[in-house]
Amino acid sequence: MYELYIANKNYSSWSLRPWLLMVERGIAFHERPVALRDGSSWEAFRRFSPSGKVPCLRDGDTVVWESLAIVEYLAERHPGVWPDEARARAWARCVAAEMHAGFTTLRSTCPMNCAVRVRLHGIDAPLRRDLDRLSELWNEGLACFGGPFLAGPAFGAVDAFFAPVAWRIHSYGLALDEASLAYAQRLRGLPGMQRWYADALTETARLADSEATARRVGTVLEDGRATA
C-alpha cells in the first residue's frame, strides 16, 4: 500500500493536496505524519524524502517527492485523477500547474493556518491581483465544464490543488465573487476536508513564523486549536 508522508495539517498546504486527492478518490494509503519544525525541517524530512520536503509518496521501492509528480504517478494507476475529456484535462493541468508555481503573494501574505480567523489590515495591489486571477480561473472552469467542481462533475487533481486556498479564504476572510466563495465552501464541505480540519484543530504545535505572519498581516480574532 502507498505511504504518504505529510506535515502538520494546520499549516502544510502542500501536504493537503495529495492527501485530499487520495481520500476523495478512494485511493488507499498509510498516512505518515512528520511534524514541521521551527527553522528547518530538512534534516528530519531527508530521512524519507530526497528533497527534504513534503509531501512524499512511497510505493514499495518507488519514491515520488513532488506534489505534481505524485498526482501524475497516481493518475497512471487510478482513474478520475484528471478529467477523461481532453479539453477539460488540458485546462485542469494548466490551472494546477499555475497554482503550483504561482500566487506567491497570496501564499506569503496568507499562509495556511486552518484554525485561526484573521481580520486583515488591508489588501494591497499584488494580493488583489492574485485574488482576481483566482476568481477568473474558478469562474472559467465552473462555466466551461458545468461544475460543481472546476473541471466538471467530479472532484479531481485540479480541485485538490486549490483546497488550501479554500482554507485561506476561510481563515483570512478573503473577499471574492459569489460563485468563487460558493466553490470554496463546497471544497471545505468535502468529507476529506472536514477530516483534515478536525485533525488540525487537535494539533498543539505552533510554528513561530506562521503565527508571526498572522499577527503581522491582521488581527487574530479566533484560534480554535487545542492548547499544549
TAJO-V741306 format. One record per residue. SS is DSSP state (A for helix, B for strand, O for the rest). PHI is phi as a letter, one per 40 degrees, with the letter a starting at -180 (999 if undefined). D_CENTER is the distance of its C-alpha to the mean C-alpha in Angstrom with 2 decimals. Layout:
ss={SS & SS}
phi={PHI & PHI}
d_center={D_CENTER & D_CENTER}
This chain:
ss={O & B & B & B & B & B & O & O & O & O & O & O & A & A & A & A & A & A & A & A & A & A & A & A & O & O & O & O & B & B & B & B & B & O & O & O & O & O & O & O & O & A & A & A & A & O & O & O & O & O & O & O & O & O & O & B & B & B & B & O & O & B & B & B & O & O & A & A & A & A & A & A & A & A & A & O & O & O & O & O & O & O & O & O & O & A & A & A & A & A & A & A & A & A & A & A & A & A & A & A & A & O & O & A & A & A & A & A & A & O & O & O & O & O & O & B & B & B & B & B & O & O & O & O & A & A & A & A & A & A & A & A & A & A & A & A & A & A & A & A & A & A & A & A & A & O & O & O & B & O & O & B & O & O & O & O & A & A & A & A & A & A & A & A & A & A & A & A & A & A & A & A & O & O & O & O & O & A & A & A & A & A & A & A & A & A & A & A & O & O & A & A & A & A & A & A & A & A & A & A & A & A & O & O & O & O & O & A & A & A & A & A & A & A & A & A & A & B & B & B & B & B & B & O & O & O & O & O}
phi={999 & d & b & b & c & b & b & d & c & c & b & c & c & c & c & d & d & c & d & c & d & c & c & c & c & g & c & c & a & c & c & b & c & b & c & c & b & c & g & b & b & d & c & c & c & c & c & b & b & d & c & g & b & b & c & a & b & b & b & g & c & c & b & b & b & b & d & c & c & c & c & c & c & c & c & c & b & b & c & g & c & b & c & c & c & c & c & c & c & c & c & c & c & d & c & c & c & c & c & c & b & b & f & c & c & d & c & c & c & b & c & c & a & d & c & c & b & b & c & c & c & i & b & c & c & c & c & c & c & c & c & c & c & d & c & c & c & c & c & c & c & c & c & c & b & g & g & c & b & c & b & h & c & b & c & a & c & c & c & c & c & c & d & c & c & c & c & c & d & c & c & b & f & c & c & b & c & c & c & c & c & c & c & c & c & c & c & c & c & c & d & c & c & c & c & d & c & c & c & c & c & c & c & b & c & b & c & d & c & c & c & c & c & d & c & c & c & a & b & c & c & a & a & c & c & c & c & c}
d_center={23.07 & 19.81 & 18.59 & 14.94 & 14.77 & 11.91 & 12.19 & 12.26 & 10.01 & 10.77 & 9.65 & 7.67 & 4.16 & 5.65 & 7.05 & 4.75 & 4.70 & 8.49 & 9.18 & 8.33 & 10.06 & 12.91 & 13.36 & 13.53 & 15.66 & 17.86 & 17.65 & 19.19 & 18.17 & 19.01 & 16.33 & 17.29 & 15.88 & 17.09 & 16.79 & 16.03 & 19.27 & 20.53 & 21.73 & 20.68 & 19.18 & 20.41 & 23.46 & 21.86 & 19.14 & 21.89 & 23.47 & 21.13 & 19.18 & 21.36 & 19.15 & 18.85 & 15.05 & 12.33 & 11.17 & 14.60 & 16.08 & 19.79 & 22.02 & 25.50 & 26.54 & 23.73 & 20.92 & 17.85 & 15.84 & 13.58 & 10.37 & 12.20 & 15.30 & 13.94 & 13.08 & 16.59 & 18.21 & 17.09 & 18.13 & 21.53 & 22.02 & 20.51 & 21.06 & 18.66 & 15.66 & 16.80 & 19.31 & 22.94 & 24.34 & 24.58 & 23.91 & 20.76 & 19.58 & 20.45 & 18.72 & 15.44 & 15.65 & 16.57 & 13.78 & 11.03 & 13.09 & 13.45 & 9.81 & 9.83 & 13.05 & 13.30 & 12.58 & 13.88 & 15.49 & 12.59 & 10.76 & 14.13 & 15.42 & 12.61 & 10.63 & 8.25 & 11.05 & 10.70 & 14.44 & 16.08 & 17.41 & 18.53 & 21.02 & 20.59 & 23.90 & 23.35 & 21.40 & 22.91 & 23.39 & 20.63 & 17.95 & 19.76 & 19.65 & 15.87 & 15.75 & 18.60 & 17.09 & 13.95 & 16.54 & 18.60 & 16.15 & 15.12 & 18.82 & 19.93 & 17.96 & 18.93 & 22.49 & 23.03 & 21.79 & 22.64 & 19.45 & 18.29 & 15.21 & 14.73 & 16.99 & 19.23 & 19.86 & 17.52 & 13.79 & 12.80 & 10.73 & 10.42 & 8.99 & 6.36 & 5.46 & 5.59 & 4.25 & 3.01 & 6.31 & 7.93 & 8.07 & 9.29 & 11.79 & 12.93 & 13.38 & 15.12 & 16.87 & 15.97 & 18.61 & 17.93 & 20.24 & 20.86 & 19.35 & 15.98 & 16.01 & 17.08 & 14.29 & 11.67 & 13.95 & 14.18 & 10.53 & 10.96 & 14.19 & 13.18 & 14.81 & 11.91 & 9.88 & 13.25 & 13.81 & 10.72 & 11.84 & 15.41 & 14.92 & 13.24 & 16.36 & 18.64 & 17.60 & 20.36 & 19.22 & 18.89 & 17.87 & 20.43 & 18.67 & 15.71 & 18.31 & 20.64 & 18.28 & 17.84 & 21.65 & 22.28 & 20.45 & 21.59 & 23.18 & 21.44 & 22.68 & 21.24 & 19.71 & 19.32 & 18.96 & 21.78 & 24.21 & 25.30}
